[in-house]
């Protein structure tokens, strides 16, 4: 699989023709050649890829290799006849001015360089006609000359005389001919880049001897390849079943390609045997003396420290693994593309605890419990399963067309990114139009249908709309921010607009530049906050029409702001790369700030988990969408968890439901709404099903919880704005007992449409709290009080009894059926209690039996006997039994004495007991009473086998008596 997320772009690969690799990766760095220099790239501390260049040779760099025991040690060889060893540093720092070691083998142009896989400091150097092994600790002379074979290399590849390329497998003990080969493709290229996983065969694996080389799978890239390399095993994302990762080098980018086994997202020990560690098994001199040793696996990770109690969970540092592999299954998506991905990164047995910066694809840090978006260590011997949300199967559906508002014309599609595009309350919706004068259509939700083609009363705002929102405590009051730095407050007549409004009730002036966004206070009536291009945030008292607070501290554009649920704090996210928290009643400066998104295209902020955390959706420096979780009180430490998504121009707009803790994410122009449940501990993000619309929507808002149909388990209802319509969308959770009120999904909801205090009281220091109401209808009992159901015995469908079975299945069925028949002869037949079988189906089978008659039944029974004999002949021959005659009889009949005794349920071999149990079982398994010819044939064969055994025993007794008589005489 290939993920566009994680590409290393804007590079310039060299136009080099050589036999070596053009790109190599360690667990920390990726290096590739550009003619006479080598460029290294790695994730920096902020998780972004950093590129640096290292001029290293006077001629073309033909090959390079990282030490398997030192991520920063790089060997290069060149056409200038030299080999150099470099101690690289992070690309954020200046690379070394010279090599640690400079070797001149004197072999002419050098083509290949390779570190030994088990010995430290042992380097193989190859030229056109010779090869040397060099001990890098000795600069005076190599260990051996051209007669020494090179260290083991991946399977040889070459091109045939037809320009077809193939891979061959060789036995190093017998080099006369290859064990096998496989043709890859026809190409004008020079060679194939083999990437072999020494712990887990990946693309080409050596199976059984009949097929020495066999293709497992292939990946088809869309761009020409200049080189490819495998990432070390220690950097694999084990929890997503990634068994191999390859970097593909092209002219202008490096593409990460992940090979994953399609399994459940958890650690599978059978895919990950112990891999080689980072400590060399021996020195070069020890190897040269003839010693052989294998590199030991790394030690297991240390046990986790004992838990401690923290007021705020300690943040974990992010890695840039999200730049190297494919997102997990079920990512948040927009337009069928991954939007935000979350994945667990835990240490697995046999692998090191992931400290590598290439360690995990889209791994994100998160505190406390290992989420679908976290990076942490497991607390037990195996990975803990990620919890599932009870909303994971939530379903979104557009309601009937009768509830739509249609024929909406002249919609304004250019509202600023800081605005949601339109707003709604329980009674009406306000939509900006593109007509002159900043007009706003105010539509009644109680009057759906087609709008008039001729006249639509509007609010005449006189200037273009920057943002707008309804007063939560007055469904008729609408606040509109204009591009003229003024806020106009309008009152819609009771029952809706019947004529155009031209004069606002209130005009708020104080900002000196265009306004970004406006938000009403969640508890105090008549209190409004606004942000502007003048880099200030201002609080307004609508009762007096005056500005009451001016918050400062922002250095650039203010992307978004949001009140905490209790109304005490205000959070902002700014283009200067900071998130800030204000306590407006105590200080006009931020009380806390920390690093925010690195991108400069927009961001949103929303409070979650009862105000303990807030989420920021924005962009990183590569214009990828990014979602970050912050803990209030620990902003300076950065986000607790960050996940990156696709590249898209629209900002993700988050909507949070505090009753269900559901987070809805979408952007303007997207077709998909992604849903997560946010929990106040790891894993934080519990992924749920997503909703897709038929066409891109221009906005999404949500209605109060009281409009939801709780009888249909509707947990949220939103409004989607398209080019010409406004469509309600119901989000429901599928439940079985819908006759009961699902009290686990519908807690008491806050009456947020009623204020708890006035603006003057809040400014004076008072705090309020919303009252709550129950959503349970009076005629519905809660599901928590529903009576427990008695488990109903389930029977297999009729097709199960009619299908063909293997010998083992037949044996198991026979033994269980025999015991059941003898122990409970009065039990109902399976078909008597089976639910859901068509009565016509049973009638059809019974009619067929009646029509066939006794002759047909007899033939069918004989055929069943013959089939049963033939089916068990081979198995019986392999069994060893005491007595030659008994064993021969077992081989002929295909049944042992023990099996026959189990079938007839007898312990002692007497003719009377055999006949008695045979009569009962043969009758009980008659087809007319629900049995089968197969079961009857088993009973017949068991009786015959036991009678044969009695006969053999009698013969043995006679022979024994005869021998005794002979000895006496």
Secondary structure, DSSP 4 states (H G I P E B T S, - for coil): -B-STT-B-S--------SS-SEEE-SS-EEEEETTEEEEEEE-TTS-EEEEEEE--SS-EEEEEEETTEEEEEEEEETTS-EEEEE---TTSPPPSS-SEEE---SSSEEEEEE-SSEETEEEEEESS-EEEEETT-SS--SB-TTSPPPP-SPPEEE-TTSEEEEEE-BTTBTTS-SEEEEEEE-SSS-------SSS--SEE--SGGGSSEE------SS--SEEEEPPGGG--GGGTEEEEEEEE-SS-EEEEEEE--S-SS--GGG----B-SS-SEEHHHHHTT----PPBPPPPPPPPPP---SSPPP----SGGGTSPPPSS-EEETTEEEE--------TTS--S--TTS-TT----SSS--TT-----SSSSPPPPP--TTTT-EEEEPPGGG-EE---SB-----TTS-SEEE-SSEEEEEBSSTTTEEEEEETTS-EEPPSS---EEE-SS-EEEEEEETTEEEEEEEEETTSEEEEEEPPTT--SS-B-S-SEEEE--SS-EEEEEE-SSEETEEEEEETTS-EEEEETTTTEEEEEE----S-EEEEEE-TTSS-EEEEETTSEEEEE-TTT-SS-SEEEE--S-SS--EEEEEGGGTEEEEEEE-TTSEEEEEEEETT-GGG--SEEEEEEE-SSPPEEEEETTTTEEEEE-TT-SEEEEEEE-SSTT-EEE---EE-SS--SEEEE--GGGS-GGGTEEEEEEEE-SS-EEEEEEE---S-TTSB-TTT--PEE-TTS-SEEHHHHHTT------EE----TT--BGGGSPPPPPPP----HHHHHS---HHHHHHHHHHHHHHHHH-TTSPPHHHH-SS--HHHHHHHHHHHHHHHHHHHHHHHHHHHHHHHHHTHHHHHT---SSHHHHHHHHHHT--HHHHHHHHT-SS--HHHHHHHHHHHHHHT-GGGT--HHHHHHHHHHHHHHHHHHHHHHHHHHHHHHHHHHHH-
